[in-house]
């Protein structure tokens, strides 16, 4: 639902989106925002360093058991380290779903989220660094102090004709777009 109000010569646009994300949309938003990208890089770098250390020590005459131990540690670290982000995202998704239906209001001042009539978060546009658009979502990325913000707005919850285009234009006007 959207309201376009005119006060004198200024026009304000307000979009209200009510509903919850599906789990696959949540994962898509996390991927689009790059939440765990640095985590993946650090896990791969550490596993590579462990394997390279084992190889170098073996080349310098260390025991084959040392090489095997470091190589096994590298594989185990990579396997476990790459499983942590999906597990964290799934836990976070379940926690959010258990709290009820969200209502998100996007207007010319920023974004406000609420649940059960209680305002949870009011974020001005200046806190958002960029947004991503996928086939199914708009994903806003920014910071509020030290807290990283990732806000996913499903296009399926925009019911009126032209609302997705209106929301896209509003996001484009207030945040930078990150093209992939």
C-alpha positions in Angstrom: 0.0 0.0 0.0 1.4 3.4 -0.8 0.3 6.9 -0.1 1.4 10.0 -2.0 0.5 13.1 0.0 1.0 16.6 -1.2 1.6 19.4 1.4 1.8 22.7 -0.4 4.4 22.3 -3.1 6.2 19.4 -1.6 5.3 15.8 -2.3 6.0 13.0 0.1 5.9 9.3 -0.7 5.2 6.6 1.8 5.2 2.9 1.2 4.1 0.4 3.9 5.1 -3.2 3.5 3.6 -5.8 5.9 4.7 -9.5 6.0 7.7 -11.7 6.6 10.5 -13.0 4.5 10.7 -16.6 3.4 13.8 -18.5 4.3 15.1 -18.5 0.7 14.6 -14.8 0.5 16.5 -14.3 3.8 19.5 -16.3 2.4 19.3 -14.3 -0.9 19.4 -11.0 1.1 22.4 -12.2 3.1 24.2 -13.1 -0.1 23.3 -9.9 -1.9 24.5 -7.8 1.0 27.8 -9.8 1.2 27.4 -10.2 5.0 29.8 -13.2 5.2 32.1 -12.4 2.3 35.0 -11.3 4.5 34.4 -14.4 6.7 34.8 -16.7 3.7 37.9 -14.9 2.6 39.5 -15.2 6.0 38.6 -18.9 6.3 40.1 -19.7 2.9 43.2 -17.6 3.6 43.8 -19.4 7.0 43.3 -22.8 5.6 45.6 -22.1 2.7 48.3 -20.8 5.2 48.0 -24.0 7.2 48.4 -26.2 4.1 51.3 -24.1 2.8 53.0 -24.3 6.2 52.7 -28.0 6.2 54.1 -28.3 2.7 57.0 -26.0 3.5 57.9 -27.9 6.6 57.7 -31.2 4.8 60.0 -29.8 2.1 62.4 -28.8 4.8 62.6 -32.3 6.1 59.9 -32.3 8.8 58.0 -35.5 9.5 55.3 -36.6 7.1 53.0 -36.7 10.2 53.5 -33.0 10.7 52.5 -32.4 7.0 49.5 -34.7 7.4 48.4 -33.0 10.7 48.6 -29.5 9.2 46.9 -30.5 6.0 44.1 -32.2 8.0 43.8 -29.1 10.2 43.5 -27.0 7.0 40.7 -29.1 5.6 38.8 -29.3 8.9 39.1 -25.6 9.4 37.8 -24.8 5.9 35.0 -27.4 6.2 33.8 -26.1 9.6 34.5 -22.4 8.9 32.4 -22.4 5.7 29.5 -24.0 7.5 29.3 -21.4 10.2 27.7 -18.5 8.1 24.8 -20.6 6.8 24.1 -21.9 10.3 24.2 -18.3 11.8 21.9 -17.1 9.1 19.4 -19.9 9.7 19.4 -19.3 13.4 18.9 -15.6 12.9 16.0 -16.3 10.4 14.3 -18.6 12.9 14.6 -16.0 15.7 13.1 -13.3 13.5 10.2 -15.5 12.3 9.3 -16.4 15.9 8.7 -12.7 16.7 5.8 -12.2 14.4 4.8 -10.1 11.4 6.9 -7.1 10.4 5.6 -3.8 9.1 8.1 -1.6 7.3 7.4 2.0 6.3 9.6 3.6 3.7 9.2 7.4 3.3 11.3 10.5 2.4 12.9 10.5 5.9 14.1 6.9 5.9 12.9 3.5 6.9 10.9 2.5 10.0 10.3 -1.1 11.1 7.6 -2.2 13.6 6.1 -5.4 14.9 2.8 -5.7 16.7 2.3 -2.0 16.7 5.6 -1.4 18.4 8.3 0.6 16.6 11.6 -1.4 16.5 13.9 0.7 14.4 13.9 4.1 12.7 16.7 4.5 10.3 17.4 7.8 8.4 18.5 7.5 4.7 22.0 8.8 5.7 22.6 5.4 7.5 22.3 3.4 4.3 25.3 3.2 2.1 23.8 1.3 -0.8 21.0 -1.0 -1.9 20.9 -4.1 -4.1 18.0 -5.2 -6.2 17.4 -8.8 -7.1 14.6 -10.4 -9.0 12.7 -10.9 -5.7 14.1 -8.3 -3.2 15.3 -4.9 -2.5 18.2 -5.2 0.1 19.4 -2.1 1.9 22.8 -2.1 3.5 24.2 0.4 6.0 25.3 1.1 9.5 23.8 2.5 12.7 26.8 3.2 14.9 28.7 0.0 15.1 25.7 -2.2 14.1 25.6 -3.4 10.5 22.1 -3.0 8.9 20.7 -5.3 6.3 17.1 -4.8 5.5 15.3 -7.0 2.9 12.1 -5.8 1.3 10.4 -8.6 -0.7 8.8 -7.4 -3.9 6.0 -10.0 -3.5 4.6 -7.9 -0.6 4.1 -4.9 -2.9 0.6 -5.5 -4.0 -0.4 -2.4 -6.0 0.7 -1.9 -9.6 3.8 0.2 -9.9 4.8 -0.1 -6.2 8.0 -2.0 -7.0 9.1 0.7 -9.4 8.1 3.4 -6.9 10.1 1.8 -4.2 13.1 1.3 -6.6 13.0 5.0 -7.5 12.8 6.0 -3.8 15.8 3.8 -2.9 17.7 5.1 -5.9 17.1 8.7 -4.9 18.3 8.2 -1.3 21.0 5.5 -1.5 23.7 4.4 -3.9 23.0 1.2 -5.9 25.6 -1.5 -5.9 25.6 -3.2 -9.3 26.8 -6.8 -9.7 
